[in-house]
Amino acid sequence: MILMHDNMEMNNDLNNSNSTEGMTTYRYDSSKRVASLQRVYDEAIAANEGIGASGSGGNRRKRTSARSVLAAFLVGALVVGGLTYTSDRMNLFSGGTSNAVQTKVANGDSSSADAGVTTASLKSSTDNFASVFSQANPAVVEIANYGVENSQSNSNLFGRNGGWSGSRQQSQQSSADPVLMGTGSGFFFNKDGYILTNQHVIADATELKITVPGYDDPLTAKVVNANKDLDLAVLKVDSPDGKDFPALSFGDSDQANIGDWVVAIGNPYGLDHTMTIGVLSAKERPITVTEDDGSEHQYKHLLQTDASINPGNSGGPLLNAKGQVIGVNTAVNAEAQGMGFAISSSTIQDAVKKMMEGTTETSSF
């Protein structure tokens, strides 16, 4: 490769200096070393500067060598780069929110936010949700309602309120033998085997079978008390091995805020121990439910959530981010998405105390 450079074309000052020197051509080929070419080029630059300084008319012009130009360029680049980096670190153009703050906010930590900067961060991470599930899940049970099927039995039993009718047992049993009418959910609220669920989950049952985590065979439950108006019921099972049952504690639904994360655990469509996550959508919701006989029943002071609640979730707990029960899942709106309802813990605790009257566990609530 050959590169040619005309010194007269590069430096017109030679023509203005009345120089008698001819054209100088620099040729680069593969046989010359780079160091030799640099030396020749530097000498030519020095000679040109001398010619320009001693030209006619005594007009002296200040020359800048190629090295000086290059050095000035590098210094300028370093200065501009340094200023750019400094302004980025100081957030001169980002409204005062530092990269460090943005990173911490993205990770859910707003403790280092600058004064006057409002940030929104999640109070719960996926790790928190997993922890809530692992701690609460052993206390959640599946309730199977066995009853006598007759002409008045509703094939959609529990469906209106978030229960599941299940699959009917098809056998050669007589009509007087109990069959599976439906399933729902519940949870231990006391270590001695007391379970809270919805009244409609156990309605018209002749036998209740409770599937408890850690036990191979279902346990038979008896009804302690029920409140149809509030759609609540308390059941009791005995421990086969004499061990305490895991129990959930109640939280204060009055202190819960709209937008707080909530977790629902239950057995939708017979799929046991399913967890769904959402937020508290509203409080103090009144709804009207049409009963099987056509009558209407009003519920008040309900919590609304967009956590998925499906048939079979009825009676299961609605938990806050601390794993405390703030509601009992009781109803769904079949004509909408993300509209489930739960009885608030403020209502539950007063009702449970009354339903537990006469038992040895009354003082526990």
Disulfide bonds with the S-S distance in Angstrom:
none
